Amino acid sequence: MRDPYLCDGPTVLSFSGGRTSGLMLRRVLDAHGGVLPPDVHVVFANTGKERPETLLFVAECATRWDVPIHWIERDRSRPKGQRWREVTAATACTDGSLFEEIIKEHCFLPNVVMRFCTTELKVFPMRDYMRAQTSERWTNVIGLRRDEPKRVMAIRARSNAWNTDCPLYDAGVTVADVAAFWRAQPFDLGLQPWEGNCDGCFLKAFSILERIERDRPGTLDWWSEQERRRNAKFARERTYLHVLARATAPSLPGILDDQPALPCACTD
């Protein structure tokens, strides 16, 4: 039986900077004896709204595991089909200006139905990066687990310029396996389980956003300001101003809205 972590031909490992994709990277490295083939590229697409802990984690994975990770960002100054640039941990955008740029171009806010933030800031830059590396089709390796079958099926059903592999899914890896792996490591992503790489993603539940703002005041200011400027909302059922108001009001410990968060799917 073929090792699902082996890469054949031009490949991009979509590294989101999360624990699941971090485990995927480790397993792919192990399958190749710790050194990736020259046509296998590990890519982290920075949106400018990543948590600082995520950026530190990506850099630490590269250092501790001695693997090159290419940090890329959207670059609107370049022609279509070439809109990416390579940056470093020191030069990566961290002020949200990349995200704000695509909002201005579309003239409306991304939402659950039209998540152009993922498309414009992650999918297209990674596609253009790989087109610059090879004229062939390539394989896009994504960190989706066995307990995410709907996302896996949806991705595999799409017709793209690339093939898609989900080795964690094929290997039967679950969220419990991911947690166990990182408990045994000498380093970890410095985020709580309810937090995500995108600091205030509009797919998060109201209660999660409120908790994030209570724990880290100021996190949602940028999101609220984008809504104010557009006189619009990222999510139909709430505004970030409402979340901020709730987060700054006195609350009873342990009382949280149980509304589930949707998966951000930024690696899809």
Long-range contacts (C-beta under 8 A, 24 or more apart in sequence): 3-31, 4-165, 4-167, 4-170, 4-171, 5-30, 5-31, 5-167, 5-171, 6-31, 6-32, 7-31, 7-32, 7-36, 7-37, 7-40, 7-139, 7-141, 8-139, 9-39, 9-136, 9-138, 9-139, 10-39, 10-40, 10-130, 10-133, 10-134, 10-136, 10-137, 10-138, 10-139, 11-37, 11-39, 11-40, 11-41, 11-138, 11-139, 11-140, 11-141, 12-40, 12-41, 12-42, 12-43, 12-126, 12-129, 12-130, 12-138, 12-139, 12-140, 12-141, 12-162, 13-40, 13-41, 13-42, 13-43, 13-141, 14-43, 14-45, 14-122, 14-126, 14-140, 14-141, 14-142, 14-143, 14-267, 15-42, 15-43, 15-44, 15-58, 15-61, 15-69, 15-143, 16-44, 16-143, 16-197, 16-266, 16-267, 17-44, 17-50, 17-54, 17-55, 17-57, 17-58, 17-189, 17-197, 18-54, 18-143, 18-189, 18-196, 18-197, 19-178, 19-179, 19-181, 19-182, 19-188, 19-189, 20-143, 20-144, 20-145, 20-168, 20-175, 20-178, 21-142, 21-143, 21-267, 22-57, 22-61, 22-182, 22-189, 23-143, 23-168, 23-173, 23-177, 23-178, 23-181, 23-182, 24-141, 24-143, 24-167, 24-168, 25-61, 25-65, 25-67, 26-65, 26-181, 27-167, 27-168, 27-171, 28-141, 28-167, 29-65, 29-67, 34-65, 34-66, 36-67, 39-133, 39-134, 41-70, 41-129, 41-130, 41-133, 42-67, 42-68, 42-69, 42-70, 43-69, 43-70, 43-72, 43-126, 43-129, 44-69, 44-70, 44-71, 44-72, 45-72, 45-73, 45-121, 45-122, 45-125, 45-126, 46-71, 46-72, 46-73, 46-87, 46-92, 46-93, 46-98, 46-121, 47-98, 47-99, 47-117, 47-121, 47-122, 47-198, 47-266, 48-73, 48-92, 48-93, 48-94, 48-95, 48-96, 48-97, 48-98, 48-99, 48-121, 49-96, 49-99, 49-198, 49-199, 49-200, 49-222, 50-94, 50-197, 50-198, 50-199, 51-191, 51-195, 51-196, 51-197, 51-198, 51-199, 52-94, 53-189, 53-190, 53-191, 54-189, 54-191, 54-197, 55-89, 55-92, 55-94, 56-190, 57-188, 57-189, 57-190, 58-89, 59-89, 60-187, 64-186, 64-187, 70-129, 72-125, 72-126, 72-129, 73-98, 73-121, 73-125, 74-98, 74-101, 74-102, 74-120, 74-121, 74-124, 74-125, 75-125, 76-101, 76-105, 81-128, 81-131, 82-128, 82-131, 82-132, 83-124, 83-125, 83-128, 84-124, 84-125, 84-126, 84-128, 84-129, 84-132, 96-222, 100-226, 103-226, 103-230, 108-230, 108-232, 109-226, 109-227, 109-230, 109-232, 109-233, 109-234, 110-202, 110-234, 111-202, 111-233, 111-234, 111-235, 111-236, 112-202, 112-203, 112-235, 112-262, 115-265, 118-264, 118-265, 118-266, 118-268, 122-266, 122-267, 123-268, 127-161, 127-162, 130-162, 137-161, 137-162, 137-163, 138-162, 138-163, 139-163, 139-164, 139-165, 140-164, 140-165, 141-165, 141-166, 141-167, 142-166, 142-267, 142-268, 143-168, 143-267, 144-168, 144-169, 144-267, 145-169, 145-173, 145-174, 145-175, 145-177, 145-178, 146-171, 146-172, 146-173, 146-174, 147-174, 147-175, 148-263, 151-263, 151-265, 151-268, 154-268, 155-268, 194-261, 196-264, 197-264, 197-266, 198-264, 198-266, 200-240, 201-264, 202-234, 202-235, 203-261, 203-262, 203-263, 203-264, 204-261, 204-262, 205-257, 205-259, 205-260, 205-261, 206-237, 206-238, 206-243, 206-246, 206-257, 206-259, 207-256, 207-257, 207-258, 207-259, 208-261, 209-240, 209-243, 209-247, 210-243, 210-246, 210-247, 210-256, 210-257, 211-256, 213-243, 213-244, 213-247, 213-248, 214-247, 214-251, 217-247, 217-248, 220-244, 220-247
